[in-house]
């Protein structure tokens, strides 16, 4: 939208939909424009996350728009694409690492008593008092914060789960302790923290309220060079 020769963005509308398929979403979208007396031909671009229902080649909201507006441009969400890439790549790591991160987060999120007990362990180890974080189910990049917190409290958590497993030898507690005492687990966590940090820096940049589309190509190249530099000689 152009106001005073500036590109501005604004919240347009929120619509409840009975279904989430491409046909229904497209119908709701066009109906919303009609109610506000906005011609569909005014659209020059379309941007969304990268799900098939939104931007799939053959049957999506964008493919419906393309039939009526052959010249419309689709700009996929770069942040969502980076998230998907991170999710896909991390599947190559042992599943036990992700399970441990989520199990540790769940262990503390559901019990105030456990949080207080962890606080006592942190005081004993003379470390800063911080909560253990629970990663988002839908946002893989949130795992970095959880990973960093586990690394920060690694010795504290090992001591905590040794005592907890002795007092309550449940299967989950035993599995968490087994992975914490595995020397390779910390190596995997360090690797995840480093790689996800690079991707999160890219994501954070493009979550700005200021339009940064002109920087997208340069930042993608910069990010790829950083990743390549870990595997190639200069």
SULFENWO-V698974 format. One record per residue. N is the residue number from 1. RES is the residue in one letter. SS is DSSP state (@ for helix, = for strand, . for the rest). PHI is phi in radians with two decimals (* if undefined). OMEGA is omega in whole degrees, -180 to 180 (none if undefined). Layout:
N,RES,SS,PHI,OMEGA ; N,RES,SS,PHI,OMEGA
This chain:
1,X,.,*,-178 ; 2,X,=,-1.81,174 ; 3,X,=,-2.31,180 ; 4,X,.,0.94,178 ; 5,X,.,1.07,177 ; 6,X,=,-2.21,174 ; 7,X,=,-1.46,180 ; 8,X,.,-2.22,176 ; 9,X,.,-2.13,179 ; 10,X,.,-2.65,177 ; 11,X,.,-1.25,-173 ; 12,X,.,-1.62,-178 ; 13,X,.,-2.97,173 ; 14,X,.,-2.30,-174 ; 15,X,.,-2.18,174 ; 16,X,.,-1.43,-179 ; 17,X,.,-2.10,179 ; 18,X,.,-1.23,180 ; 19,X,.,-2.42,-178 ; 20,X,.,-1.99,177 ; 21,X,.,-1.46,-175 ; 22,X,@,-1.07,-178 ; 23,X,@,-1.08,-177 ; 24,X,@,-1.21,179 ; 25,X,@,-1.12,179 ; 26,X,@,-1.14,179 ; 27,X,@,-1.10,179 ; 28,X,@,-1.11,-179 ; 29,X,@,-1.12,-178 ; 30,X,@,-1.18,178 ; 31,X,@,-1.12,179 ; 32,X,@,-1.09,178 ; 33,X,@,-1.12,-179 ; 34,X,@,-1.09,-180 ; 35,X,@,-1.09,180 ; 36,X,.,-1.75,177 ; 37,X,.,0.98,176 ; 38,X,.,-1.93,-179 ; 39,X,.,-1.26,178 ; 40,X,@,-1.06,-178 ; 41,X,@,-1.21,177 ; 42,X,@,-1.27,-177 ; 43,X,.,-1.30,176 ; 44,X,.,-2.06,-179 ; 45,X,=,-2.61,180 ; 46,X,=,-2.43,180 ; 47,X,=,-2.36,180 ; 48,X,=,-2.81,171 ; 49,X,.,-1.24,-168 ; 50,X,.,-1.83,178 ; 51,X,.,-1.20,-178 ; 52,X,@,-1.07,-177 ; 53,X,@,-1.16,-179 ; 54,X,@,-1.63,-173 ; 55,X,@,-2.29,178 ; 56,X,.,-1.03,-173 ; 57,X,.,-1.19,-169 ; 58,X,.,-1.83,-178 ; 59,X,.,-2.57,-177 ; 60,X,.,-2.66,176 ; 61,X,@,-1.06,-179 ; 62,X,@,-1.19,179 ; 63,X,@,-1.12,174 ; 64,X,@,-1.14,179 ; 65,X,@,-1.11,-177 ; 66,X,@,-1.10,179 ; 67,X,@,-1.11,-179 ; 68,X,@,-1.59,-178 ; 69,X,.,-2.28,-175 ; 70,X,.,-1.02,-176 ; 71,X,.,-1.67,-179 ; 72,X,.,-1.15,-177 ; 73,X,=,-1.84,177 ; 74,X,=,-1.84,177 ; 75,X,=,-2.03,-179 ; 76,X,=,-1.27,-178 ; 77,X,.,-1.18,-178 ; 78,X,@,-1.13,-180 ; 79,X,@,-1.14,180 ; 80,X,@,-1.17,180 ; 81,X,@,-1.16,177 ; 82,X,@,-1.15,177 ; 83,X,@,-1.05,179 ; 84,X,@,-1.11,179 ; 85,X,@,-1.10,179 ; 86,X,@,-1.11,179 ; 87,X,@,-1.08,-178 ; 88,X,@,-1.18,-178 ; 89,X,@,-1.14,-177 ; 90,X,@,-1.21,174 ; 91,X,.,-1.15,179 ; 92,X,.,-1.37,176 ; 93,X,.,-1.43,177 ; 94,X,.,-0.98,-179 ; 95,X,@,-1.06,-177 ; 96,X,@,-1.07,-179 ; 97,X,@,-1.19,178 ; 98,X,@,-1.09,179 ; 99,X,@,-1.04,180 ; 100,X,@,-1.11,180 ; 101,X,@,-1.04,-179 ; 102,X,@,-1.23,-180 ; 103,X,@,-1.16,177 ; 104,X,@,-1.12,178 ; 105,X,@,-1.06,-180 ; 106,X,@,-1.15,-179 ; 107,X,@,-0.99,-177 ; 108,X,@,-1.59,-175 ; 109,X,@,-1.16,-174 ; 110,X,.,-1.72,-175 ; 111,X,.,-2.56,176 ; 112,X,@,-1.18,179 ; 113,X,@,-1.08,178 ; 114,X,@,-1.16,178 ; 115,X,@,-1.10,179 ; 116,X,@,-1.18,178 ; 117,X,@,-1.14,177 ; 118,X,@,-1.09,179 ; 119,X,@,-1.05,179 ; 120,X,@,-1.11,178 ; 121,X,@,-1.13,179 ; 122,X,@,-1.16,177 ; 123,X,@,-1.14,179 ; 124,X,@,-1.12,180 ; 125,X,.,-1.44,179 ; 126,X,.,0.99,176 ; 127,X,.,-1.99,177 ; 128,X,.,-1.06,-179 ; 129,X,.,-1.46,178 ; 130,X,.,-2.32,176 ; 131,X,.,-1.42,171 ; 132,X,.,-1.45,-173 ; 133,X,.,-1.68,177 ; 134,X,.,-1.83,-177 ; 135,X,.,-1.19,176 ; 136,X,.,-1.20,179 ; 137,X,.,-1.23,-173 ; 138,X,.,-1.75,-177 ; 139,X,.,-2.17,-174 ; 140,X,@,-1.14,-177 ; 141,X,@,-1.17,176 ; 142,X,@,-1.19,-180 ; 143,X,@,-1.11,-179 ; 144,X,@,-1.04,180 ; 145,X,@,-1.06,180 ; 146,X,@,-1.18,179 ; 147,X,@,-1.09,180 ; 148,X,@,-1.07,-180 ; 149,X,@,-1.20,178 ; 150,X,@,-1.14,177 ; 151,X,@,-1.09,179 ; 152,X,@,-1.09,-175 ; 153,X,.,-1.90,-170 ; 154,X,@,-1.03,-179 ; 155,X,@,-1.15,177 ; 156,X,@,-1.08,-178 ; 157,X,@,-1.15,178 ; 158,X,@,-1.07,179 ; 159,X,@,-1.12,-180 ; 160,X,@,-1.06,-175 ; 161,X,@,-1.32,172 ; 162,X,@,-1.11,179 ; 163,X,@,-1.21,-178 ; 164,X,@,-1.11,179 ; 165,X,@,-1.17,177 ; 166,X,@,-1.15,-178 ; 167,X,@,-1.41,-178 ; 168,X,.,-2.40,-175 ; 169,X,.,-1.34,177 ; 170,X,.,-1.34,-178 ; 171,X,@,-1.08,-178 ; 172,X,@,-1.13,179 ; 173,X,@,-1.08,180 ; 174,X,@,-1.14,179 ; 175,X,@,-1.14,179 ; 176,X,@,-1.05,-179 ; 177,X,@,-1.12,180 ; 178,X,@,-1.03,-179 ; 179,X,@,-1.27,178 ; 180,X,@,-1.13,-179 ; 181,X,.,-1.53,175 ; 182,X,.,-1.45,-176 ; 183,X,@,-1.08,-180 ; 184,X,@,-1.27,-178 ; 185,X,@,-1.04,-179 ; 186,X,@,-1.14,178 ; 187,X,@,-1.11,178 ; 188,X,@,-1.07,180 ; 189,X,@,-1.14,177 ; 190,X,@,-1.09,179 ; 191,X,@,-1.10,-180 ; 192,X,@,-1.07,-180 ; 193,X,@,-1.06,-178 ; 194,X,@,-1.16,-177 ; 195,X,@,-1.18,-180 ; 196,X,@,-1.14,176 ; 197,X,@,-1.11,178 ; 198,X,@,-1.09,-179 ; 199,X,@,-1.20,179 ; 200,X,@,-1.19,176 ; 201,X,@,-1.06,177 ; 202,X,@,-1.11,-179 ; 203,X,@,-1.08,-178 ; 204,X,@,-1.07,180 ; 205,X,@,-1.01,-174 ; 206,X,.,-1.59,170 ; 207,X,.,-1.68,180 ; 208,X,.,-1.18,175 ; 209,X,.,-1.35,179 ; 210,X,.,-1.55,178 ; 211,X,.,-1.05,-178 ; 212,X,.,-2.24,-178 ; 213,X,@,-1.03,-179 ; 214,X,@,-1.17,-180 ; 215,X,@,-1.72,-172 ; 216,X,@,-1.03,-177 ; 217,X,@,-1.07,-179 ; 218,X,@,-1.09,-178 ; 219,X,@,-1.28,176 ; 220,X,@,-1.12,179 ; 221,X,@,-1.08,180 ; 222,X,@,-1.08,-180 ; 223,X,@,-1.13,179 ; 224,X,@,-1.13,178 ; 225,X,@,-1.10,178 ; 226,X,@,-1.10,180 ; 227,X,@,-1.16,-180 ; 228,X,@,-1.10,-176 ; 229,X,.,-1.11,178 ; 230,X,.,-1.38,-174 ; 231,X,.,-2.18,-178 ; 232,X,.,-2.21,177 ; 233,X,.,-1.50,178 ; 234,X,.,-1.28,none
